[in-house]
Amino acid sequence: MMRIAPNIAKLTKFDYKPKPKWYLIDATGKPLGHIATNATKILIGKHRPTFSKDHPAGDFVIIINAAKLVLTGKKIEQKFYFHHTGYLGGDTYIQYKKLFPSKADFIVRKAVNGMLPKTKLRAKLIKRLKVFNDDKIRSMSFGNRKNLEVISW
């Protein structure tokens, strides 16, 4: 009869902790939905072989030039950002035309946030997203530039 040593344990998904990578996405001339879906896949970790729904195994995403992305069709006039204050009649609608040039980072963050799973992991995953209106990457601590992987499609 063969005996297994008690100190050999089965490796589970929680024991394997890969180092997170940093991905850089340039949003110049690309549609909002295309950028948001690709950023969401990376944040969730669907590109990794160790993907699981209940474990945040995704990577970090930096999106630059958010002010230069493209809203296709008539979305710039027809799409609204909705916010409610909590009081009666406290609903506010802001057209994307007013938000787009100056608050493009907010629009991208809201699009990615809407595509993330509606669980407790959403707050952890959205913290891994960094969005900038221009091409300057500020206050980032991703170590050296070797960890930064540029995505272009």
N, C-alpha and C positions, 0 to 999 in steps of 0.2 A: 504494500500500500504506500502510495506516494504522499508525502506530507508537504504542505506549503508553509514557508516560514511566516510567522505572524507579523514581521516588520515590513513585508512587501504588501503594499496597499494598491488598490486599483486607482489609476489616475482618472480623476473626474474633471469636468469642465471648470470647476472652481479652483482646482489645483494649478491649472495651466493659466498663467497670467502673462500674456505677450506684452511687450513694450508698445505703447501707443505711438503711432506715427502722426506726423503733421502733414496735411495736404493743403496745397495752395490752389485756389480756383480763381482765374481771372474772368470777370463777368463782362468784359467789354464786348458789346454787340451780341450778346447771347440772351435768349428769352428767359424770363423770370422762372417759369415752371421747370425748364431744363436745368437751371442752376440749383433750384430747390430740391428736385428729385435726386440729383446726383449727390448733393451734400447730405441729404437724409440717408441715403444708402450707406455712405461712409460713416456717418454718426452712429447709426444703429449697429453697423458691423456686418452687413450682409455680404461684404466682399471677402470676409475671412472664413476659413474652413471651420473655425470654432464658434460659429454664430449660434446663439440661443436667445430666445425672446426675453428670458427673465434675467439676463446677465449683461451689463453694459460692457461689451467687448469691442466697441467701435473706436474710431480714431478722432483726432482733432481736425477741424476744417477752418481754414482762413479764406475768406472771400474778399478780394480786392476789386476796386473800380466798380462798386455797386451803383454809383450814379450814372454809369455808362451802359447799364443793361437795357434791354429792349422790352417794352410791353406790347405784345402783338395785338392786332385788331384795334378795337375801340375801347380797350380796357382803361386807358388813361382818362377817358371821359366818363365811362359807365361804371367803373369799379369804385366802391366806397369802403372806407375803414369805419367800422361801427364801434362805438364805445358807449357804455351806459354808466352813469354816475351812481345809480342806486336809488335815486329819488324819483318820484313820479314825474314823468315827462322829461327825464334826464338823459334821453338818448341823443347822441351826437353822431352825425355822419360827416365824414371828411372825404372829399373827392381825392383820388390818387393824383390828380393834376396838381393839387396844392402840396402834397407830400413828396412827390417824386424827386425833384432835383435836390432838395436839401435833406430829406429823411429817407433816402433810398436804403440805407442800412436797416432801418426799422421795417420797411416793406419786405426785404429779403428775410429778416429774422422771423417776421410774422408768417411768411409763406412756408418756411422750413418748420416752424413750430406747429403749423396746421397739419403737416405731413407726418409728424412723429406720432408714435403710439400714445394713446390717451391713458397712460398708466403712471405709476410713481417714478418710473425711469425718465419720463419726459423732462423733468427739471434737471436731472443729472446730465442728460444728453444735450440740452440746449446750452448748457454752460461750456460745452466743448466747441461751440460755434463762435467764431470771431468774424465780424463783418466791418469793412471799412469803405467809405465813400470814394477814397482816392487810392493811389498805389503805395502809400506809406504804411508800413506795418509798425505800429507803435506798441510799446509796453508788452512785448511778448517774451515769454521765457521758455522757448522750445529748444534751448541749448544751442548747439551749433547748427549751421545751415545744412549739414549732411542729413539731418532728420527730415528736412522739408522736401516733400515730393510734389512737383508741379503737375497739375492735371490740365491737359489741353485736348479738346475734342472738336 
